[in-house]
Amino acid sequence: MEHHKAHVLKTLLIKLGPGCSSDIDVGKWIAKAVYLRLVELKFKLSWSKGPTRLPKSLYTSKTLKHLTLSHKILLDFPSSSFLPSLEFLELIYVVYKDDASLDRFFSHCPVLNILVVKRNRRNRDDNITKFSVKIPSLQGFFYVSDEISSPLPDEDEVVDTGKCLDIDTPALLDLTIIDHSGDSFSIENMPCLGSALINVKSFPYKSKTSLSAVRSLKLYMTDQMVLPFSTVKFSRLMKLKICPHRSDWLEALLLLLKNAPKLKELLVDYASTPEGIPLSWNQPSSIPGCLSSQLKFFEYREYGGREKEREFVMYILANSKRLKTAIISVKPDLENKNLIIEELRDIPRVSTFVEMKIVSDDA
């Protein structure tokens, strides 16, 4: 790096593992690269000693557009931070100084478009209490947080960690949250949201969401998700994929359908649901408006032939007047699979032009 003679260095990739010397001055390398008008930096530091600070000049680069920082890097953003060209930021299991430093950094990235965050909540050096993402320019946010280090006595039990994820991004188009830490969350001000994937195990009584503008939603339905999502008015939702995880997902789904008047596609993917979880639901007296006037596509994956499953499929087919395609994939290891397939074929359908497909490994 000291003998590099080019006037511009566009890309710098650094990956240092546990075996590297702890006396290496990585900050000097990065400072040199910033001086050479660096555009893209990917830096993974996995050495055996503690997290290290990067040079302040990195956080004032006028040319940096793509930044990936990974593992033993301490993000201590100076008050002078300003990255006018940064469009893509990836933070992978890094260490944060505190909430205020992170807030200050995000507020000084005026054109940030994509943010990718992976947090290791098993790491005691995770100093963030409120991970606040308030970035007016952000269009894509992908957030993964590992579960806490000590397992809960009951896998369904969620305790208040006192920490939260706070998102306020008015330009956001694409959102992914995978968080089993138990932290609460606040999602608001997303009028442009096109698609979202939500897979969280959070403390429900402090969590709130405003995903009413989303058009395509993939939701891992857990007990903790019922409360925050049961009252959301999904005024633009057209495509919904439900991945059930708990016994009351049918009741929760019906609440969701009532609040999604424009829904055209519904997919229930039962593949990730634990074996032996009982099903319970009471057929509602009223029919969600999306079934009677909008729904055109329905798919049910890993159908097991249980009574409540059959009742639910019958309910959808009996009330979806505009349905064009219904696909039911039957679990391949069922003892009475042929009988179950025949029962599915005999289910009456209110739509006269629906195409019914029953899929199995040998049918």
C-alpha positions in Angstrom: 0.0 0.0 0.0 2.8 2.4 0.8 4.3 1.9 -2.6 1.1 2.0 -4.6 1.6 4.6 -7.3 -1.8 4.8 -9.0 -3.8 8.0 -8.5 -7.1 6.2 -7.9 -7.8 3.0 -6.0 -11.4 1.9 -6.8 -11.7 -1.3 -4.8 -10.0 -2.7 -1.7 -10.8 -6.2 -0.3 -9.2 -7.1 3.1 -9.8 -10.4 4.9 -7.7 -11.2 8.0 -8.3 -14.3 10.0 -7.4 -15.5 13.6 -3.8 -16.3 12.6 -2.8 -12.8 11.5 -0.4 -10.8 13.6 -2.1 -8.4 16.1 0.4 -5.7 15.4 -0.7 -5.1 11.8 -1.8 -1.4 11.3 -4.9 -2.0 9.3 -6.0 1.6 9.9 -3.0 2.8 7.9 -4.0 0.7 4.9 -7.5 2.0 4.9 -6.3 5.6 5.4 -4.1 5.2 2.3 -6.9 3.8 0.3 -9.2 6.7 1.2 -6.5 9.1 0.2 -6.5 7.4 -3.2 -10.2 8.1 -3.7 -11.5 4.7 -2.7 -14.9 3.7 -4.1 -15.5 0.2 -2.6 -14.2 -1.3 0.6 -14.9 -4.8 1.9 -13.1 -5.4 5.2 -13.5 -8.6 7.3 -11.4 -8.7 10.5 -11.5 -12.0 12.5 -8.2 -11.8 14.4 -7.9 -13.0 18.0 -7.5 -9.7 19.7 -10.3 -7.2 20.5 -12.3 -5.0 18.1 -10.3 -2.2 16.5 -11.3 1.4 15.4 -10.9 2.4 11.8 -9.4 5.8 10.8 -11.7 8.8 11.0 -10.9 9.6 7.4 -12.9 6.6 6.3 -16.1 8.2 7.6 -15.5 11.5 5.7 -14.7 10.0 2.3 -16.3 11.9 -0.6 -15.8 9.0 -3.1 -16.8 5.9 -1.1 -20.0 4.3 -2.5 -19.9 0.7 -1.2 -18.8 -0.2 2.3 -18.8 -3.7 3.9 -17.5 -4.1 7.5 -17.4 -7.4 9.2 -16.6 -8.9 12.6 -14.0 -7.4 15.0 -14.5 -3.8 13.9 -15.5 -1.1 16.5 -17.8 1.4 14.9 -17.2 4.6 16.7 -18.4 7.3 14.3 -16.9 10.7 14.9 -19.1 13.8 15.0 -17.5 14.9 11.7 -18.9 11.8 9.9 -20.2 12.6 6.4 -20.3 10.1 3.5 -22.0 12.1 0.6 -21.6 9.2 -1.9 -22.3 6.1 0.1 -25.1 4.1 -1.5 -24.6 0.5 -0.1 -23.7 -0.3 3.5 -23.2 -3.8 5.0 -22.5 -4.3 8.7 -21.8 -7.9 9.6 -21.4 -8.8 13.3 -19.5 -5.6 14.0 -19.3 -3.9 17.4 -21.1 -0.6 18.0 -19.9 2.0 20.4 -23.4 3.1 21.4 -26.8 4.2 20.2 -25.9 7.9 19.7 -22.9 7.1 17.5 -25.0 4.9 15.2 -27.8 7.4 14.9 -25.3 10.1 14.0 -23.7 8.0 11.4 -27.0 7.1 9.6 -28.0 10.7 9.6 -24.8 11.6 7.8 -25.3 9.3 4.8 -27.7 11.4 2.6 -27.9 9.0 -0.4 -27.7 5.6 1.4 -29.9 3.3 -0.7 -29.3 -0.3 0.6 -28.6 -1.3 4.2 -27.7 -4.9 5.3 -27.2 -5.6 9.0 -26.4 -8.8 10.8 -26.1 -8.7 14.5 -24.8 -11.4 16.9 -26.9 -11.0 20.1 -24.8 -13.7 21.7 -21.9 -11.1 21.7 -21.7 -9.2 25.0 -20.1 -6.4 23.1 -23.3 -5.6 21.3 -23.9 -2.2 23.0 -27.0 -1.1 21.1 -30.2 -0.7 23.1 -32.3 0.9 20.3 -31.2 0.0 16.8 -32.7 3.0 15.1 -32.9 3.2 11.3 -34.2 6.6 10.3 -32.8 7.1 6.8 -35.0 9.1 4.3 -33.2 7.8 1.2 -33.2 4.1 2.1 -35.0 1.8 -0.4 -33.8 -1.7 0.8 -33.3 -2.8 4.4 -32.2 -6.4 5.3 -31.8 -7.1 9.0 -30.8 -10.4 10.7 -30.4 -10.7 14.4 -29.3 -14.0 16.1 -31.1 -15.2 19.2 -29.8 -14.4 22.7 -27.1 -16.6 24.2 -29.1 -18.3 27.0 -32.0 -20.4 25.7 -35.4 -19.8 27.1 -37.0 -22.6 29.3 -39.9 -22.8 26.8 -39.4 -22.2 23.1 -42.7 -20.2 23.1 -41.7 -18.0 25.9 -40.5 -14.5 25.1 -39.2 -12.1 27.7 -38.7 -8.3 27.5 -35.1 -7.7 26.6 -35.5 -4.0 27.0 -34.0 -3.5 23.5 -35.7 -2.8 20.2 -35.5 -2.3 16.5 -36.9 1.1 15.3 -37.5 1.6 11.6 -38.7 4.9 10.0 -37.9 4.9 6.3 -40.4 6.7 4.1 -38.8 5.7 0.7 -38.4 2.0 1.6 -39.4 -0.5 -1.2 -38.0 -3.8 0.1 -37.9 -5.0 3.8 -36.5 -8.2 5.3 -36.4 -8.8 9.1 -35.3 -12.1 10.6 -35.0 -11.6 14.3 -35.3 -14.3 17.0 -33.6 -12.2 19.8 -36.8 -11.4 21.6 -36.3 -7.6 21.1 -39.4 -5.6 20.4 -39.8 -3.7 17.1 -41.4 -0.5 15.7 -42.0 -0.3 12.0 -43.6 2.9 10.7 -43.7 5.4 7.9 -43.4 3.1 4.8 -45.9 4.5 2.3 -43.9 3.0 -0.7 -43.3 -0.5 0.6 -43.5 -3.1 -2.2 -42.4 -6.4 -0.5 -41.7 -7.5 3.0 -40.5 -10.7 4.7 -41.1 -10.8 8.5 -39.8 -13.6 10.6 -39.4 -12.5 14.2 -39.8 -13.7 17.7 -40.3 -10.5 19.6 -41.8 -9.2 22.8 -45.3 -8.4 21.4 -46.7 -5.9 23.9 -44.0 -3.3 22.9 -44.0 -4.1 19.2 -46.0 -2.2 16.6 -46.1 -2.2 12.9 -47.4 0.0 10.1 -47.1 -2.2 7.0 -50.4 -1.1 5.6 -48.9 -0.1 2.3 -47.1 -3.4 1.5 -48.1 -5.2 -1.7 -46.4 -8.5 -1.2 -45.9 -10.0 2.3 -44.2 -13.2 3.5 -45.0 -13.7 7.2 -43.8 -16.4 9.5 -46.8 -16.7 11.8 -46.0 -17.1 15.4 -48.0 -16.3 18.6 -46.0 -13.1 19.0 -47.0 -11.9 15.6 -50.7 -12.2 16.1 -51.1 -9.1 18.2 -49.0 -6.6 16.2 -50.5 -7.7 12.8 -54.1 -8.4 13.7 -55.2 -4.8 13.5 -53.2 -3.6 10.5 -55.3 -2.5 7.5 -53.5 -4.0 4.5 -55.1 -1.7 2.0 -52.7 -2.5 -0.9 -51.8 -6.1 -0.1 -52.1 -8.3 -3.2 -49.8 -11.3 -2.5 -49.6 -13.1 0.9 -47.4 -16.0 1.9 -48.0 -17.5 5.4 -45.5 -19.8 7.0 -47.3 -21.2 10.1 -45.3 -21.9 13.3 -48.0 -22.2 16.0 -51.4 -23.8 16.5 -53.6 -20.7 16.2 -52.3 -19.6 12.8 -55.7 -20.2 11.1 -57.5 -17.7 13.4 -54.7 -15.2 12.8 -54.8 -15.7 9.1 -58.6 -15.0 9.0 -58.0 -11.8 10.8 -55.4 -10.9 8.3 -57.7 -11.8 5.3 -60.4 -9.5 6.7 -58.0 -6.6 6.6 -56.7 -7.3 3.1 -59.5 -6.3 0.7 -57.4 -6.4 -2.5 -55.6 -9.8 -1.9 -55.3 -11.8 -5.1 -52.8 -14.5 -4.2 -52.6 -16.6 -1.0 -50.0 -19.2 -0.3 -49.9 -21.3 2.9 -46.5 -23.1 3.3 -46.8 -25.6 6.1 -43.4 -27.1 5.5 -41.7 -25.2 8.3 -44.3 -26.0 11.0 -43.2 -28.4 13.8 -44.7 -31.8 13.7 -47.5 -32.6 16.1 -48.7 -29.0 16.5 -52.5 -29.1 16.8 -54.8 -27.0 14.7 -57.7 -25.0 16.0 -60.1 -22.6 14.4 -63.8 -21.6 14.3 -65.2 -20.9 10.9 -66.2 -17.2 10.9 -69.8 -16.1 10.3 -68.7 -13.4 7.8 -66.6 -13.9 4.7 -63.6 -11.7 4.1 -64.2 -9.4 1.1 -61.0 -10.6 -0.7 -62.4 -14.1 -1.0 -65.7 -13.1 -2.5 -64.4 -10.6 -5.0 -60.6 -10.7 -5.4 -58.7 -13.9 -4.7 -57.5 -15.7 -7.9 -54.7 -17.9 -6.8 -54.5 -20.3 -3.7 -51.8 -22.7 -2.8 -51.4 -25.0 0.2 -48.0 -26.7 0.6 -47.4 -29.8 2.7 -51.1 -30.6 3.2 -51.4 -33.3 5.9 -55.1 -34.3 5.6 -56.1 -33.4 9.1 -59.7 -32.4 9.8 -59.0 -28.7 10.4 -56.7 -28.5 7.4 -59.5 -30.0 5.2 -62.1 -27.6 6.7 -59.8 -24.6 5.9 -59.3 -25.7 2.3 -63.0 -26.3 1.9 -63.7 -22.8 3.3 -61.4 -21.2 0.8 -62.8 -23.1 -2.1 -66.4 -22.6 -1.0 -66.1 -18.8 -0.7 -63.5 -17.7 -3.4 -65.9 -16.8 -6.2 -63.1 -15.5 -8.6 -60.6 -18.2 -7.9 -58.7 -19.4 -11.1 -56.0 -21.7 -9.7 -55.8 -23.9 -6.6 -52.8 -26.0 -5.9 -52.6 -28.4 -3.0 -49.3 -30.3 -2.4 -49.8 -33.4 -0.2 -47.1 -34.6 2.2 -45.3 -37.4 0.5 -45.1 -39.8 3.6 -48.8 -40.0 4.4 -50.1 -43.6 4.9 -53.5 -42.8 3.4 -52.3 -40.4 0.8 -54.4 -41.8 -2.1 -57.6 -41.4 0.0 -56.7 -37.9 1.0 -56.1 -37.0 -2.7 -59.5 -38.3 -3.6 -61.1 -36.3 -0.8 -59.4 -33.2 -2.1 -60.7 -33.8 -5.6 -64.2 -34.1 -4.3 -64.3 -30.8 -2.4 -66.9 -28.5 -4.0 -65.8 -25.1 -5.4 -67.9 -22.0 -5.8 -65.8 -20.8 -8.7 -66.9 -22.5 -11.9 -63.7 -21.8 -13.8 -61.1 -22.8 -11.1 -58.3 -25.2 -12.1 -57.6 -27.6 -9.3 -54.1 -29.1 -9.1 -53.2 -31.8 -6.5 -49.5 -32.5 -6.3 -47.7 -35.4 -4.7 -44.5 -37.3 -5.3 -46.1 -40.1 -7.2 -49.5 -38.7 -8.3 
